[in-house]
Amino acid sequence: MAASRTLWTALIGLYEDTLPLVAGNLAAVALNLPIGLVLFLVSLPLAPMLGQPQPGSEDNGGVQWLIVLIAWLMPFLPTPGNVALAGLTRVAAGADLPRFAHFRETLRSHWRLALRCSLVSVIVLVALVWNVIFYATVASDWLRFASILWLYGTLFWLSLHIYLLPLSVHVVAPGLVDLYKRAAFVALGHFGYTFVVLIVLLGLGFLTVLFLPIYILVGGAFINLVLAHALREIRRRHGDLVIDKDEEVSRL
């Protein structure tokens, strides 16, 4: 029920604040392109593991799957564009009206921290995904069971990012280690709720990659809006956030 409420309120918020969220999403996609290109070049050795060789063709489709994988996971990473979008969606999730100025202000004040977080998240994620693919496709039969452990590690790392982006704009004077520690504790402390939200978002995120116009216009904005509401749900459970009745009614 809590996960459904989070997704529903995010969908209503996307409907109510479409224009600023679309503008923020377009800006975030543009800012993420250079990081995505660097991530593609770094991850290129993984491409042969992602596809099966086709008869009479040297291309096994691995490059295309690598591009899809990067685009799929990009909205969850704490890039400067996504952190700026998190600042916009944090306002949209509350009672105030979001404006593109919130995106610019967050980008200006958080881009250095976002770059450091991006480096940490990308390095760990690439290492985890590489081990999942390696043990699933290259290793001997009995070693393939190790890929399940690495897959669990990958899912936990991604679940931590459910709270990393909203925490980066919620915590006063956030530090890199402190952000990851807080996000990990929240994810572990609310494992069931976090896992459901993560699986649903991964499914919706993959669909937006397949329908590229949705990805470009609102994909990342909707994911960030869900993340903002997810953190608000956790804060509400612990009594750190009291939602006004007027605000609650406006989202129904």
C-alpha angles and dihedrals in degrees: 000000000000092000091048091050091050093052093044095051090048091052091049090048090052089053094047097046101032101139100052091040092051090049091049092047092051090050092047092050090051092049092046095053096082091046090048090052092051090047090050092052092047092047096043093104087065093059097087089055093055100062141044119239113258120220111259094006132097092204112084095185092251094123092054091049090048090055090049091048093051093046090046096054099034096089090059095054121095095241119155090255093050093045090051088049088050089057090053095046091047088064092042090053091056133057098276126089114255118232131186087245087073088060092051094045093050092047092051094050101037108033095101093051090043092056091052092047090048091054092051094044095047095047093050094042094049090049092050095046091046091054092047092052094041097052092041097050111017109031126082121274099267092044090057088078086070088067088068091059091048089048090055088050091051092050091050091049090051092045089055087059090060086079102024096080098046091042091053090064097033102052116080111239094354121205125208098241092040092053094052092044093051092046092049093050092049092048093049093044093053100031100151096048092043094048093051092049091047095050093047092048092048089053094047091043092054090050091053090054089054090050097048099187089059090049092051096043107037112348099103093035092056093047091049091047090053089049091051091051091045091059090045089053091053091047090049091053091054095045093248092118129043113193115214116236091234091054092047092050092049090059095052 
